[in-house]
Amino acid sequence: MTDRPLVALVYQRPGMPWMFEGARRAGVDVVLIHRPNPRPDEALPAQLPPAVVRTLPLDIFGDEAAALAAIEELHGERPLAAIVTALDVAVPFTARAARMLGLPGLSEETSFAVRDKREMRRRLEQAGLNTPAYVGLSGPEDWKFAADLVFPVVVKPAGGFTSLGVTRVDSAEDLETTVRSVWEVCERYLGYGGSSAQFEGLVVEEYLDGDEYCIESLSYQGQVKIHTIGYKGRPEGPYFEEKVYRAPAPLSPEVEWSIIEQITGAHAALGVTDGPTHSELRLRGDEAYLLEMGARVGASGASHHIVESVTGADFTGDTFRIAMGQEPLGWNDPVWHRGTGAMYFVPVGGSGRITKIAGLSEAAADPRVDRIVQLLHPGDRILPYPEYSGYPGFVFSRHDSYEDAEQFHDALDESVVIHYE
């Protein structure tokens, strides 16, 4: 036995280390709740990650009642101090489990609002925040209700994750075909039409053509602290593969103020008062429009790299502290930027069976690179968009300037290539 607090960490990829490292810095033991039949990129290693003292296989989507009962039994054996997840689709379950045990956490209403893009859009609009014109669809046959929007538009799953199924449509003539195609993707990957589907439906919204930004924030007792605003490129579609993430982004005062206003307003509108948020927005002129806000650490915990590189803050450690009802470190101190953090997404560049991913070993030798995480390997198969095959990998780096990070990413565009059969 130990006097360290015990925290349940739900469906965390072992190969993404930042949540485990944050738990160790926060001084907690972790029970890792994992899928009974994990995918290859979620398989448990022979040596457990830092801070993990126990693993527990639970099917939180297929048999939620049994999973909640198992967590209650675990809590009876050794009381849990918190339940945490960095997986977007697990946020509602985590909130429900925390409420069941009387632990700090999101309300179930808030967990619903941050997961269902229809409810998110409704709340943002009701709060007077910038919202693109949109229509929520309950089924593929409802496509005609979105035909009066101004094109181009973007079709996306209401309860999706990453860029799964997100597709740009340039004309009303192509809307029905795209809606039905995205719905079929949701049937395969999100269980639409089945008993385990969460937030079944689609959102069709007007396309925003400005730069895209990602914002990493913490909230504590209703106060919001924005740690970083990062540049994510200007993806044009038709599919929205993520490519780069660099922070802090160079911003005009007008754009920076609009981002701050929209992010702080969204926390209030959605009811996120405690914990991390990972938000994405795009510009229309100098005005920021929130695309989505996730109540979690972004990228399976990898957003910690961005925040820590830029500010020195212990983002994942503070996530665990807030989850236990504790004040984050240095909460009353201002945010100071001391460097540039960068994250490069290995580009898919095609589809088929992977034979080689070139350029990663050379990138690893660069002193600016912190670590490389490779999730797909030779022999793995990447399906053509809009199918979802996961991220091939990431290159995490630190730089003395934003310009150096930009040049580094440009060089990786030339050297990092996936080869297919």
TORPA-470370 format. One record per residue (C-alpha): x negated, y, z; residue in one letter. Coordinates in pm, whole numbers, plus 50000, padded with zeros to 5 digits. Example, Ala and Ser with C-alpha at 12.3 -4.5 7.8 and 13.67 -1.06 7.14 Angstrom:
BEGIN
487704955050780A
486334989450714S
This chain:
BEGIN
500005000050000M
498965036149946T
500135070150061D
500065083449704R
503465092049557P
504845066949306L
506235080348978V
508025061148704A
506765070048355L
509205059348087V
508145045647746Y
504745062347726Q
502415050447451R
499265036447617P
497155049647329G
498155085647404M
496235091847727P
497205126847839W
500175117448058M
498185090748239F
495265114348294E
497655141148422G
499155116548670A
495685108848802R
494905145848848R
498245150749024A
497305122949267G
500165099049187V
500485062149117D
502425052848804V
504785024348729V
504895022948351L
508345013948221I
507904999547873H
509944982447604R
510414944847656P
509184939347300N
506844968647232P
505894979346884R
502204974646789P
501385011146870D
503015007047216E
501414973747314A
499914972847662L
496094970447664P
494224944547870A
493064972448101Q
495914994448220L
495685032148161P
494585055848440P
496915058248744A
499075028448635V
499515003648922V
502404983848779R
504314978048457T
508024971148424L
509714960048100P
513194975448066L
515534979647769D
516845014447851I
518795017147523F
520134981947475G
521124975747839D
521115008548028E
523084994948326A
520534967248386A
517674992148348A
519195015848603L
519764986848844A
516114976248808A
514925011648880I
517165013149186E
515654980349306E
512144993749245L
513025024849444H
514135002749733G
510794984449736E
508665016149723R
510445049549695P
509905068649374L
508935105249397A
509945112949037A
510875098748697I
509105113548396V
509075108248019T
507335123947721A
509615105647477L
512425127347342D
514975099447305V
514375088147665A
515165122147820V
518895115147889P
518145081448052F
515415097148266T
517805124548380A
520495098848463R
518065077348661A
516755107148858A
520285118148947R
521165082649057M
518225082749302L
518705118849416G
515375129849267L
514525162949098P
515205164248725G
517325177948445L
521075177248481S
522805152648253E
524505181948077E
521115197647999T
519645164547885S
522555162247642F
522065197847518A
518355193247443V
518965160547259R
522035167847046D
521205194646790K
524905202546740R
525315211147108E
522005229547107M
523095251046813R
526465257946978R
524855269447304R
522235291147134L
524905307846920E
527145313047222Q
524255329747406A
523735354247118G
520385339647016L
519195337346656N
520825307446491T
520855297946121P
524295291045977A
525035254246035Y
527675227046024V
527795195846241G
528855163546069L
530365133546247S
529925110445947G
528565110145590P
532045115945448E
532055150545613D
529355163745375W
531865186345199K
532245207845513F
528665220045460A
529085227945091A
529815264745156D
526505271545330L
523905292545150V
521425269144978F
518775256345025P
519805238245342V
518205212045565V
519925179645666V
518735164445992K
519905138046244P
521685153446543A
519695131846783G
516585125246578G
512915128446664F
509795140746482T
510745146846118S
512745114746082L
515265119245799G
514845157045787V
515425166445423T
515765198745227R
518605201744973V
518385228944710D
521895227744562S
525445218244658A
525415192344378E
522785172044568D
524335175544912L
526505144344920E
523715121544798T
521255135245052T
523695133545343V
524435097145265R
520725089345227S
519865105345563V
522755086945727W
521365053845599E
517965062445749V
519725069546080C
521475035846064E
518085018646035R
516115038546290Y
518655054146528L
521295026946533G
524075048146380Y
527195026746356G
526105004846649G
526875004647019S
523455017947123S
523435049146902A
522815082047082Q
524325114646957F
525545099846629E
525925126846366G
524065151246144L
523385188446133V
523225207645806V
521715242245847E
520405269945625E
516715266645540Y
514345291645701L
511415300145474D
509005316945719G
506025303845916D
506635276746174E
505395278946532Y
505235255546828C
505565268147185I
504435249847499E
506085262147820S
506635252848181L
509615263148389S
509845261848766Y
512885271548972Q
514335290248673G
511205310048587Q
509645303748244V
505925306248170K
504905303947804I
501415289047787H
500735288147413T
502235297847078I
500695277246798G
500845278546421Y
502355248146243K
502125259145880G
504935267345640R
506435233845536P
508675236445231E
510095201245205G
511875182245069P
510425162045360Y
508725179045649F
505545160245729E
503585177246008E
500025186345912K
498345211446145V
498745227346487Y
496465255846596R
496765278446900A
496825306346993P
498355317846666A
497565353046539P
500845372146572L
502115407146522S
503605423246836P
507065421946677E
506885384646604V
505395376346943E
508165395147123W
510855378146917S
509385343746998I
509205351547371I
512775364847370E
514165334347190Q
512265308847400I
513165323947737T
516765328347623G
516945292247505A
515805279247844H
518705297648005A
521235287847738A
520325250947758L
519935250048136G
516255240148147V
515085253548483T
512255229748577D
509685210848375G
507855212648041P
509345222347708T
508025217047357H
509775240547115S
509605246246742E
510855276846558L
510565293946223R
510625329846113L
513005348845892R
511175381445841G
509925391246188D
512775373446365E
512245339446530A
514875311946503Y
514665281846732L
514705248646544L
514705227346856E
513575225947217M
512505193247376G
512495190247755A
509225171047768R
505515173747696V
505195173347318G
503575146947097A
503595119247359S
501615141647590G
499145154947332A
500405190647372S
498305190447689H
495225192347468H
496465224547309I
497395240947640V
494255230447825E
491975241047537S
493555275447519V
494335283547884T
492595257848105G
495955248848265A
496655213348379D
499805209748168F
500505172648218T
499385173548580G
501805202148643D
504535182348469T
504225155848739F
504005182149015R
507195199248901I
508955165648868A
508195159549236M
509525193949333G
506065209249379Q
504875242949254E
502535241048952P
498905251049006L
498295288348969G
501975294448900W
501815331348991N
498655337748791D
498855352948442P
498115331348138V
494655338847995W
493475326247656H
489905313847666R
489565293547344G
491345277547051T
492905242947052G
493645223746733A
495455192046634M
495215177046286Y
497785151846164F
496235125545938V
498205130845615P
500255101845481V
499455110645121G
501465082144970G
503025049145067S
502175012245069G
499834989345263R
496835007445411I
493404994545307T
491265022045460K
491465055545638I
488415074945523A
486805104145702G
487695097446066L
484295084046172S
482625114546017E
485095137346197A
484365120046529A
480705130146497A
481605167146488D
480835182946831P
484065202946813R
486145171146819V
487435160247160D
488945127447053R
490575109346764I
493695088446813V
494425063546536Q
497885047546548L
498005030346207L
495255007646071H
494314987845760P
497044962445699G
499814984845831D
502444995945582R
503715031445529I
507135034545371L
508005062945131P
509885092945268Y
512525097345403P
511755064145578E
509865066045906Y
506575047945960S
505095068246245G
501995090246252Y
498785074946113P
496625094146361G
495385127146498F
492145146746529V
491935168446842F
489375196446850S
488305228247030R
487005259846866H
485575293746951D
487995311046716S
491205305346525Y
489325310846198E
486915282646279D
489835259146353A
491445268546022E
488235261745829Q
487815228546012F
491315217645912H
490675228045552D
487585205845552A
489565176645695L
492085180845412D
489255172045175E
487625143945375S
490405124945558V
492285102745312V
494425071345344I
493755045145078H
496495020944979Y
496644987744796E
